[in-house]
């Protein structure tokens, strides 16, 4: 928990700093092209984003392991702004792969085990928006995701793939800035909790960082 809080404070600070930088750039852009979108207008939005994720599942049988992110994290999301400070969204995400390698010890022998963890999900969430200028804002979100997690394992004489399905709570923070009247750019960090199946795969948290563009339909 202590490590998580440190990482969370670091993520909040990083996101706020990025938001301020984006806001400054947006103000300069606004002065040049005259952007002035009315945030009080309800609208639909579509987002496509890419980034990287890290799956940290507890492996009680692995004494030590090396983990790193593999394929990119990809997501698509449809949202609706209910209020200047509130929106809802649904989406799908491919959370990429995390490659691991560790040592398993038993009473008879020890051996090296390696593999990959993948996750696919569909999610719904509620967003709270906090404007920091007329072109940029911070946001926080909370919701739930249905995740399919698969883990491939390779060890001497053994090769198998395990699967787990379940509902995971989701929390996220980020920043958004207007690029054009109907186009925005969003950066975000999300956490998917209680991922996996403790007896089969181990359980833990998937953390992600991503950036992508939003297309808004104000008069949809």
ZALOPA-418986 format. One line per field, with one value per residue: chain; x, y, z of N, C-alpha, C in turn; residue number from 1. Coordinates in pm, 1 decimal. Each point is the difference from the previous one (the first is absolute). Last residue first. Layout:
BEGIN
mol [A, ...]
npx [X, ...]
npy [Y, ...]
npz [Z, ...]
capx [X, ...]
capy [Y, ...]
capz [Z, ...]
cpx [X, ...]
cpy [Y, ...]
cpz [Z, ...]
seq [NUM, ...]
END
This chain:
BEGIN
mol [A, A, A, A, A, A, A, A, A, A, A, A, A, A, A, A, A, A, A, A, A, A, A, A, A, A, A, A, A, A, A, A, A, A, A, A, A, A, A, A, A, A, A, A, A, A, A, A, A, A, A, A, A, A, A, A, A, A, A, A, A, A, A, A, A, A, A, A, A, A, A, A, A, A, A, A, A, A, A, A, A, A, A, A, A, A, A, A, A, A, A, A, A, A, A, A, A, A, A, A, A, A, A, A, A, A, A, A, A, A, A, A, A, A, A, A, A, A, A, A, A, A, A, A, A, A, A, A, A, A, A, A, A, A, A, A, A, A, A, A, A, A, A, A, A, A, A, A, A, A, A, A, A, A, A, A, A, A, A, A, A, A, A, A, A, A, A, A, A, A, A, A, A, A, A, A, A, A, A, A, A, A, A, A, A, A, A, A, A, A, A, A, A, A, A, A, A, A, A, A, A, A, A, A, A, A, A, A, A, A, A, A, A, A, A, A, A, A, A, A]
npx [-2462.7, 321.1, 438.0, 427.1, 571.7, 494.3, 529.9, 513.5, 453.9, 373.1, 185.4, 142.7, -103.6, -31.3, -217.6, 0.6, -116.3, 34.0, 46.0, -74.9, -315.3, -236.4, -179.4, -189.5, -70.1, 31.7, -95.1, 39.6, 188.5, 129.4, 221.8, 121.6, 66.1, -90.9, -206.6, -213.9, -376.8, -386.3, -345.2, 139.9, 517.8, 325.7, -68.8, 53.5, 47.3, 172.5, -7.4, -94.5, -283.6, -199.0, -330.9, -148.2, -173.7, -208.4, 62.3, 247.4, 451.2, 381.7, 494.4, 376.3, 499.6, 437.4, 462.1, 422.5, 338.4, -192.7, -360.1, -525.8, -416.0, -493.1, -460.7, -508.9, -447.8, -399.7, -360.8, -97.4, -154.4, 50.0, 163.8, 351.5, 190.5, 274.5, 138.1, 86.6, -18.1, -106.1, -128.2, 244.7, 61.5, -426.5, -224.4, -342.4, -162.4, -253.6, -137.4, -63.5, 68.6, 208.9, 279.3, 471.2, 484.6, 552.8, 481.8, 532.6, 438.9, 497.4, 366.0, 343.2, 396.0, 170.9, 128.2, -116.8, -194.7, -325.8, -121.9, 0.4, 67.1, 104.6, -53.8, -194.3, -376.5, -308.0, -469.6, -368.4, -479.1, -445.0, -471.9, -538.8, -512.2, -477.4, -351.1, -187.0, -190.5, 5.4, 19.1, 66.4, -275.0, -412.9, -123.9, 295.7, 208.1, 313.0, 327.5, 485.9, 465.3, 562.5, 515.1, 563.2, 468.0, 381.6, 300.6, 213.4, 230.2, 265.3, 247.8, 77.4, 26.8, -154.7, -449.3, -425.2, -389.6, -181.2, -317.4, -67.9, -19.1, 45.6, 2.7, -13.0, -31.1, -191.3, -415.7, -539.6, -499.3, -553.4, -490.8, -499.6, -475.7, -306.7, -220.8, 116.2, 242.3, 448.1, 172.9, 423.1, 368.3, 482.7, 319.2, 472.1, 420.0, -6.3, -55.3, 374.7, 254.5, -164.2, 72.9, 404.5, 28.5, -201.1, 230.8, 297.0, -185.5, -111.9, 336.7, 104.0, -284.4, 65.5, 342.6, -88.5, -253.5, 219.6, 258.1, -226.6, -114.3, 330.7, 73.5, -304.4, 53.0, 306.4, -146.3, -260.4]
npy [1636.3, 399.6, 45.3, -325.9, -130.3, -285.4, -107.8, -261.9, -187.0, -297.6, -279.2, -405.5, -380.6, -484.5, -439.3, -392.3, -475.2, -593.9, -567.5, -414.0, -351.7, 78.0, 456.8, 307.0, 498.9, 527.5, 410.3, 509.3, 413.4, 533.7, 455.1, 513.2, 386.7, 442.8, 253.9, 391.9, 204.0, 261.1, 276.3, 461.2, -26.9, -148.1, -95.7, -304.3, -315.3, -403.2, -372.6, -505.6, -463.5, -548.2, -483.6, -560.3, -493.9, -532.4, -471.2, -503.1, -319.2, -429.7, -269.1, -347.5, -301.3, -383.4, -304.8, -248.2, 335.0, 477.1, 448.2, 252.7, 415.0, 260.7, 370.2, 271.4, 350.8, 346.1, 437.5, 454.0, 513.3, 510.3, 571.2, 481.3, 555.3, 472.4, 548.0, 404.1, 447.5, 389.4, 403.8, -61.3, -290.4, -378.1, -489.3, -480.7, -558.5, -500.3, -563.2, -511.3, -548.4, -428.7, -484.3, -299.7, -355.8, -184.5, -342.9, -208.7, -380.6, -298.3, -390.7, -281.2, -370.2, -325.4, -398.3, -436.1, -307.0, 220.9, 451.3, 500.4, 372.0, 495.5, 380.2, 407.1, 282.2, 408.9, 247.7, 268.8, 258.6, 216.9, 129.5, 170.8, 302.8, 291.7, 447.1, 440.8, 532.7, 503.4, 544.7, 476.2, 301.7, -283.8, -402.1, -270.3, -466.5, -407.0, -455.6, -270.0, -364.1, -190.1, -293.5, -117.3, -270.5, -387.5, -175.1, 59.0, -211.7, -280.7, -418.6, -278.3, -386.5, -345.0, -291.2, -207.9, 277.3, 425.4, 464.2, 421.9, 442.1, 256.4, 455.2, 337.1, 430.0, 278.6, 286.3, 136.3, 263.9, 177.6, 319.7, 260.7, 354.7, 381.7, 504.2, 494.3, 344.0, 170.3, 287.4, 208.0, 258.8, 143.9, 227.8, 24.5, 146.7, -0.9, -423.7, -277.5, 57.5, -192.7, -458.9, -153.3, -3.6, -363.7, -408.9, -50.0, -104.8, -450.5, -300.8, -19.9, -254.4, -466.1, -175.4, -42.6, -368.7, -413.8, -89.2, -143.4, -454.2, -315.0, -63.6, -271.6, -469.5, -211.4, -110.8, -389.3]
npz [-3245.6, 67.5, 188.2, -31.6, 5.4, 67.6, 199.6, 99.5, 297.9, 366.9, 495.1, 411.8, 440.6, 346.3, 302.6, 416.1, 299.4, 94.3, -164.1, -221.7, 147.7, 426.7, 45.8, -392.0, -296.9, 93.2, 304.4, -101.2, -348.1, -171.9, -313.3, -256.5, -442.3, -395.2, -479.6, -383.4, -398.6, -360.9, -212.1, -61.6, -9.4, 276.9, 564.8, 461.0, 502.0, 403.8, 458.3, 316.9, 241.9, 149.0, 63.7, 134.7, -148.0, -138.6, -305.2, -211.7, -195.1, -171.9, -197.0, -267.4, -99.3, -7.4, 203.0, 46.5, 181.1, -28.2, -97.0, -66.9, -63.8, 72.0, -22.9, 98.6, -57.0, 219.8, 104.7, 315.4, 257.8, 272.4, 40.0, -70.4, -84.3, -215.0, -200.5, -382.9, -406.5, -280.1, 244.8, 465.1, 341.5, 148.9, 107.7, 14.1, 47.4, -149.2, -44.6, -266.5, -230.9, -358.4, -205.2, -177.1, -1.3, 63.6, 113.8, 113.0, -36.0, 101.6, 279.7, 391.8, 221.2, 423.0, 429.4, 373.9, 337.8, 287.1, -233.0, -305.7, -444.2, -271.1, -432.1, -380.6, -375.6, -300.0, -196.9, -362.2, -200.0, 10.8, -271.0, 0.6, -47.5, 179.9, 194.4, 345.2, 211.9, 297.6, 243.6, 107.7, -276.2, -138.5, -208.6, -391.4, -226.3, -306.6, -181.8, -169.8, -73.5, -1.5, 99.0, 127.3, -138.9, 36.2, 343.3, 537.4, 445.4, 455.8, 318.2, 499.9, 453.4, 274.0, -127.7, 87.1, 100.9, -278.6, -139.6, -342.5, -327.0, -511.5, -344.9, -487.8, -408.4, -462.0, -326.6, -221.7, -172.8, 56.5, -34.8, 166.7, 79.2, 271.6, 245.9, 199.8, 242.0, -106.1, -444.0, -305.3, -288.8, -318.3, -345.6, -190.4, 213.2, 481.8, 203.5, 66.2, 386.5, 390.6, 63.9, 186.8, 463.1, 221.3, 36.0, 357.7, 414.9, 79.4, 132.9, 455.6, 273.5, 7.4, 272.3, 462.8, 143.4, 35.0, 385.7, 380.6, 15.2, 120.8, 457.4, 226.4, -28.8, 286.2, 432.2, 53.9]
capx [-32.5, -138.3, -79.6, -116.0, -124.9, -80.1, -144.4, -81.5, -77.4, -38.4, -36.1, 16.7, 15.0, 13.4, 53.6, -45.1, 75.3, -83.7, 43.8, 95.6, 53.8, 47.3, 108.0, -62.4, 48.0, 4.6, -51.6, 28.9, -101.2, 33.4, -108.2, 56.1, -60.6, 98.7, -9.1, 103.4, 78.9, 104.7, -63.8, -131.8, -88.3, 92.0, -58.1, 18.7, -55.3, -14.7, 55.8, 18.5, 91.9, 16.3, 91.0, -18.1, 104.7, -25.1, -56.2, -93.9, -85.6, -90.9, -109.1, -59.4, -144.9, -40.7, -135.5, -100.3, 48.3, 96.6, 96.4, 109.5, 73.5, 140.8, 61.4, 144.2, 46.0, 130.3, -0.6, 37.1, 24.3, -96.1, -15.9, -109.9, 15.0, -114.0, 40.0, -60.2, 61.4, 35.2, -115.9, -5.9, 109.8, 68.7, 32.2, 90.3, -14.4, 109.6, -50.6, 50.2, -89.0, -14.4, -104.8, -109.8, -96.1, -132.2, -76.6, -134.1, -59.9, -127.3, -18.0, -129.5, -34.9, 8.4, -31.8, 88.7, 81.5, 78.8, -83.0, 67.6, -91.5, 48.1, 29.3, 93.2, 61.6, 86.0, 110.7, 59.2, 135.5, 97.0, 96.4, 144.2, 69.6, 106.8, 14.1, 68.0, 2.9, -26.3, -29.6, 94.9, 137.4, 6.6, -130.4, 12.9, -105.4, -42.2, -108.5, -100.0, -98.8, -137.1, -87.7, -137.2, -65.9, -73.5, 26.4, -112.9, 3.0, -119.1, 28.1, -43.5, 40.1, 80.3, 119.7, 98.9, 56.9, 32.1, 78.7, -70.9, 74.9, -82.6, 81.2, -55.4, 56.3, 95.6, 101.3, 122.9, 90.4, 143.2, 64.3, 140.3, 62.1, 46.9, 12.2, -82.7, -131.0, 1.4, -90.5, -109.5, -78.0, -81.6, -129.1, -108.5, 31.0, 28.1, -124.9, -74.3, 70.5, -22.9, -134.6, 2.3, 77.6, -83.1, -96.3, 74.4, 38.1, -119.4, -28.1, 103.8, -26.9, -115.2, 40.0, 88.4, -79.7, -82.8, 87.4, 37.1, -117.6, -19.4, 110.7, -26.8, -107.7, 56.5, 89.4, -82.5]
capy [-134.9, 4.8, 88.1, 22.6, 37.5, 67.8, -5.7, 111.5, -17.8, 128.2, 6.5, 140.2, 41.4, 145.4, 45.0, 124.9, 122.1, 118.0, 107.0, 90.8, -43.1, -139.2, -33.3, -100.8, -137.9, -67.2, -136.9, -70.1, -105.9, -118.3, -80.2, -113.9, -58.9, -91.3, -44.4, -99.7, 16.0, -100.7, -129.3, 15.8, 75.2, 27.2, 19.2, 133.7, 13.6, 139.0, 44.0, 144.1, 66.7, 139.9, 82.2, 144.3, 71.1, 142.8, 58.9, 107.6, 44.4, 111.3, 7.8, 132.9, 8.2, 119.3, 51.3, -104.3, -127.7, -55.5, -91.8, -44.9, -113.6, -10.3, -128.3, -4.2, -135.4, -31.6, -145.8, -60.6, -143.4, -87.1, -124.3, -89.3, -125.4, -87.2, -125.6, -43.4, -120.0, -100.1, -21.3, 114.3, 84.3, 86.3, 124.2, 90.8, 132.5, 95.9, 135.0, 82.5, 114.9, 74.8, 96.3, 39.0, 71.3, 33.6, 89.4, 24.7, 130.0, 7.1, 127.3, 10.3, 132.9, 17.1, 138.4, 65.8, -90.5, -86.9, -97.2, -98.6, -75.7, -131.2, -21.6, -112.3, -27.1, -118.5, 14.5, -116.6, -40.2, 48.5, -109.2, 20.2, -127.7, -24.9, -144.6, -60.3, -145.6, -74.8, -143.3, -66.5, 48.7, 125.3, 27.1, 103.0, 100.4, 71.7, 90.4, 37.2, 84.7, 12.4, 70.2, 4.7, 121.9, 69.7, -47.7, 14.2, 121.1, 30.3, 118.8, 6.7, 128.3, 66.3, 56.9, -105.4, -52.6, -138.1, -72.2, -105.7, -44.0, -91.3, -94.9, -45.7, -123.9, 19.9, -104.7, 29.0, -109.6, 8.9, -128.1, 1.3, -131.4, -52.2, -145.7, -71.1, -26.3, -126.4, 13.3, -97.3, 38.4, -107.4, 43.2, -46.3, 0.8, 137.2, 75.2, -39.2, 55.8, 143.1, 25.7, -15.1, 111.7, 119.7, -3.2, 20.5, 140.9, 78.6, -13.8, 73.2, 142.7, 35.7, -4.2, 112.8, 121.6, 5.9, 31.8, 140.4, 80.0, 0.8, 76.6, 140.9, 45.4, 18.2, 115.9, 120.2]
capz [-47.4, -48.9, 84.3, -85.0, 65.4, -100.3, 11.3, -46.3, -121.6, -56.7, -141.2, -35.9, -139.5, -8.1, -128.4, -60.1, 19.0, -15.6, 87.8, -60.8, -129.2, -3.4, 92.8, 85.6, 3.0, -130.4, 20.0, 124.6, 5.6, 77.9, 56.5, 71.8, 118.9, 57.6, 139.3, 27.8, 120.9, 19.4, 25.4, 61.5, -90.2, -109.9, -132.5, -55.7, -134.5, -43.2, -125.8, 2.8, -90.8, 40.1, -79.1, 15.8, 74.2, 8.3, 119.8, -30.0, 109.9, -26.5, 96.1, 9.3, 11.7, -74.1, 22.3, -16.6, -55.0, 93.4, -59.9, 85.7, -55.3, 38.0, -35.5, 21.5, -28.4, -57.4, -13.5, -128.0, 6.5, -64.9, 75.1, -36.8, 74.0, 24.6, 60.9, 125.7, 57.1, -100.5, -86.8, -91.0, 47.6, -96.2, 69.6, -71.1, 57.4, 1.8, 22.5, 109.5, 10.7, 123.9, -32.1, 86.6, -84.7, 51.8, -87.6, 51.1, -27.0, -71.4, -69.2, -66.6, -50.5, -144.3, -37.1, -96.3, -80.2, 87.8, 69.8, 83.9, 84.7, 44.5, 140.9, 10.9, 129.8, -6.9, 94.7, 64.8, -36.6, 96.9, -2.2, 8.2, -3.6, -95.1, -14.0, -114.1, 11.1, -122.8, 10.1, 89.6, -15.6, 74.3, 59.4, 103.3, -10.6, 119.5, -36.1, 99.9, -66.4, 50.0, -93.8, 49.7, 47.6, -105.8, -134.6, -90.9, -80.3, -77.2, -78.6, -138.7, -56.5, 102.0, -61.1, -22.0, 124.8, -34.3, 100.1, 71.4, 118.2, 78.5, 76.3, 127.1, 51.8, 107.9, 8.2, 74.0, -33.6, 24.0, -31.0, -40.8, -8.1, -128.3, 5.3, -97.1, 60.0, 73.7, 113.5, 4.4, 118.5, 56.3, 51.8, -86.9, -142.4, -42.9, 0.5, -119.7, -115.1, 2.8, -49.5, -144.7, -53.1, 9.9, -110.2, -124.0, -4.0, -30.0, -142.8, -72.3, 17.8, -82.0, -140.3, -28.7, 7.1, -120.9, -113.4, 13.7, -29.9, -144.7, -57.1, 26.7, -88.6, -134.0, 5.2, 0.0]
cpx [-148.1, -46.2, -145.8, -98.1, -109.6, -137.2, -63.0, -148.9, -85.2, -76.6, -27.8, -23.5, 28.5, 31.9, 4.0, 65.6, -62.2, 82.3, -89.3, 78.3, 113.0, 69.7, 45.0, 108.8, -78.1, 49.1, -11.0, -62.3, 35.1, -120.7, 55.5, -115.5, 82.2, -58.7, 119.3, -4.5, 104.9, 78.9, 101.9, -63.7, -137.2, -70.1, 109.0, -61.8, 18.2, -46.5, -23.7, 58.0, 6.1, 101.1, 3.2, 107.4, -37.4, 106.4, -19.1, -53.8, -87.3, -80.9, -83.4, -120.5, -43.3, -152.9, -21.1, -142.3, -109.0, 49.3, 102.4, 88.2, 117.7, 60.1, 148.2, 50.2, 152.4, 15.5, 126.4, -16.0, 29.3, 36.1, -107.3, -0.5, -117.4, 41.5, -123.7, 70.8, -62.9, 55.6, 28.7, -121.4, 23.8, 111.5, 75.6, 20.6, 105.4, -40.8, 119.7, -68.0, 44.6, -102.7, -36.0, -100.6, -118.8, -79.1, -134.7, -67.1, -139.0, -45.3, -134.6, -11.1, -134.9, -44.2, 17.1, -38.9, 101.9, 96.5, 89.9, -102.3, 80.1, -102.2, 45.5, 37.8, 93.2, 67.2, 77.2, 106.8, 47.2, 140.0, 118.1, 72.5, 149.5, 54.1, 108.5, -2.8, 67.8, 1.6, -21.5, -16.1, 103.6, 141.5, -10.1, -140.0, 14.3, -114.2, -50.1, -101.7, -111.3, -84.1, -139.8, -82.7, -141.1, -71.4, -72.7, 39.8, -118.2, 22.6, -121.0, 43.2, -43.3, 49.6, 78.0, 127.7, 106.5, 64.3, 18.5, 94.5, -84.9, 82.9, -91.7, 95.6, -61.1, 61.5, 95.7, 92.0, 134.8, 70.3, 149.4, 46.7, 146.3, 47.7, 39.5, 22.9, -91.1, -134.7, -9.0, -82.6, -121.8, -75.4, -89.0, -138.6, -120.7, 21.3, 20.1, -129.0, -73.9, 68.9, -30.0, -136.1, 5.3, 71.8, -87.5, -93.8, 77.1, 32.4, -120.9, -23.4, 102.4, -32.2, -113.4, 40.1, 84.4, -84.4, -80.8, 90.4, 32.6, -118.0, -15.8, 111.2, -27.3, -105.4, 58.9, 86.2]
cpy [-27.4, -134.1, -0.6, 82.8, 28.8, 25.2, 76.9, -27.8, 122.1, -22.5, 144.6, 11.0, 149.3, 37.8, 152.4, 20.7, 116.0, 124.9, 120.2, 83.0, 89.1, -38.1, -146.3, -55.3, -87.6, -142.2, -75.5, -140.2, -89.7, -94.0, -116.4, -72.5, -112.8, -54.4, -86.5, -32.0, -108.3, 32.1, -112.4, -133.4, 3.7, 82.5, 32.9, 6.1, 143.5, 1.9, 146.8, 42.6, 149.3, 64.2, 140.4, 75.1, 146.2, 64.0, 149.5, 56.4, 115.2, 33.3, 124.2, -7.1, 146.0, 5.8, 124.4, 46.5, -107.0, -131.0, -38.5, -97.1, -31.5, -125.3, 5.0, -138.6, 1.5, -149.0, -38.8, -151.0, -52.5, -145.0, -83.4, -123.4, -87.8, -117.1, -87.0, -125.2, -32.4, -129.5, -102.5, -23.3, 116.4, 80.4, 91.2, 128.3, 91.1, 125.5, 92.6, 136.1, 81.5, 111.9, 70.5, 92.4, 36.4, 77.7, 27.7, 101.2, 5.3, 142.4, -0.7, 137.9, -6.7, 141.7, 13.4, 145.3, 72.7, -86.7, -85.9, -89.4, -103.8, -60.9, -141.7, -14.1, -120.7, -19.9, -132.0, 43.8, -124.5, -53.9, 46.6, -132.7, 27.8, -140.2, -24.3, -151.0, -55.6, -148.9, -59.2, -152.0, -72.7, 53.1, 141.7, 35.9, 97.6, 94.6, 66.2, 95.4, 25.2, 90.7, 8.7, 84.3, -26.5, 122.6, 83.3, -45.0, 0.8, 126.0, 24.0, 131.5, 1.4, 136.1, 77.4, 52.7, -106.8, -64.4, -144.4, -66.7, -99.7, -56.3, -81.3, -99.2, -33.2, -132.3, 33.0, -120.6, 32.7, -126.2, 18.4, -142.1, 16.6, -143.8, -51.7, -150.4, -79.9, -31.2, -133.4, 18.1, -91.6, 50.4, -111.5, 28.7, -33.8, 7.4, 142.4, 79.9, -30.7, 68.4, 148.8, 33.5, -4.9, 122.0, 124.4, 3.3, 32.7, 148.4, 83.6, -5.7, 84.2, 148.2, 43.6, 6.5, 122.4, 126.2, 14.9, 43.8, 148.5, 87.6, 11.4, 88.4, 148.0, 52.1, 28.4, 125.5]
cpz [15.1, -53.0, -41.2, 81.2, -102.3, 61.0, -115.4, 18.9, -31.5, -128.2, -40.3, -150.0, -8.7, -144.5, 3.2, -136.1, -73.3, 28.6, -25.1, 100.9, -49.8, -130.9, -6.2, 90.7, 95.2, 17.8, -131.9, 1.7, 118.1, 2.7, 80.1, 67.4, 59.1, 129.7, 35.3, 148.2, 10.4, 125.7, 19.5, 37.5, 65.4, -107.3, -100.6, -139.3, -47.1, -144.5, -25.7, -134.0, 23.6, -92.9, 58.9, -78.8, 16.5, 88.7, -11.2, 130.6, -47.8, 125.0, -28.4, 92.2, 6.6, 2.9, -84.4, 14.9, -3.3, -59.2, 105.4, -77.3, 91.6, -61.0, 33.3, -36.6, 6.6, -24.1, -75.3, 8.8, -139.0, 19.1, -68.3, 88.0, -38.1, 89.2, 16.3, 50.6, 134.6, 58.3, -108.5, -88.6, -95.9, 65.4, -95.3, 81.0, -60.7, 75.7, 16.6, 2.2, 120.4, -12.1, 130.3, -64.7, 87.1, -104.2, 62.6, -91.7, 61.4, -22.2, -70.1, -63.7, -71.1, -35.4, -151.3, -17.0, -89.0, -79.6, 87.5, 66.8, 77.5, 93.6, 28.4, 147.3, -8.0, 135.7, -0.4, 99.2, 73.0, -22.8, 84.3, -14.5, -2.1, 7.2, -103.7, 4.4, -123.9, 30.8, -138.9, 5.8, 84.4, -19.9, 54.1, 49.5, 116.0, -27.5, 128.1, -59.3, 100.1, -88.2, 58.3, -97.2, 51.1, 55.5, -103.8, -138.9, -95.6, -81.7, -89.4, -62.1, -145.3, -47.5, 105.6, -65.4, -20.5, 122.7, -44.7, 99.9, 78.7, 113.5, 89.7, 64.6, 134.7, 40.6, 113.8, -2.0, 61.8, -47.5, 18.9, -27.3, -38.4, 15.3, -137.5, 14.2, -92.3, 65.3, 72.7, 126.8, 10.1, 122.3, 50.6, 56.6, -87.0, -150.9, -50.8, -11.5, -129.9, -118.7, -2.0, -59.6, -152.3, -57.6, 0.7, -119.3, -128.0, -8.5, -40.0, -150.1, -75.7, 11.0, -90.8, -144.8, -34.1, -2.4, -127.8, -114.8, 9.7, -38.5, -150.8, -56.0, 19.1, -97.1, -137.3, 0.0]
seq [220, 219, 218, 217, 216, 215, 214, 213, 212, 211, 210, 209, 208, 207, 206, 205, 204, 203, 202, 201, 200, 199, 198, 197, 196, 195, 194, 193, 192, 191, 190, 189, 188, 187, 186, 185, 184, 183, 182, 181, 180, 179, 178, 177, 176, 175, 174, 173, 172, 171, 170, 169, 168, 167, 166, 165, 164, 163, 162, 161, 160, 159, 158, 157, 156, 155, 154, 153, 152, 151, 150, 149, 148, 147, 146, 145, 144, 143, 142, 141, 140, 139, 138, 137, 136, 135, 134, 133, 132, 131, 130, 129, 128, 127, 126, 125, 124, 123, 122, 121, 120, 119, 118, 117, 116, 115, 114, 113, 112, 111, 110, 109, 108, 107, 106, 105, 104, 103, 102, 101, 100, 99, 98, 97, 96, 95, 94, 93, 92, 91, 90, 89, 88, 87, 86, 85, 84, 83, 82, 81, 80, 79, 78, 77, 76, 75, 74, 73, 72, 71, 70, 69, 68, 67, 66, 65, 64, 63, 62, 61, 60, 59, 58, 57, 56, 55, 54, 53, 52, 51, 50, 49, 48, 47, 46, 45, 44, 43, 42, 41, 40, 39, 38, 37, 36, 35, 34, 33, 32, 31, 30, 29, 28, 27, 26, 25, 24, 23, 22, 21, 20, 19, 18, 17, 16, 15, 14, 13, 12, 11, 10, 9, 8, 7, 6, 5, 4, 3, 2, 1]
END
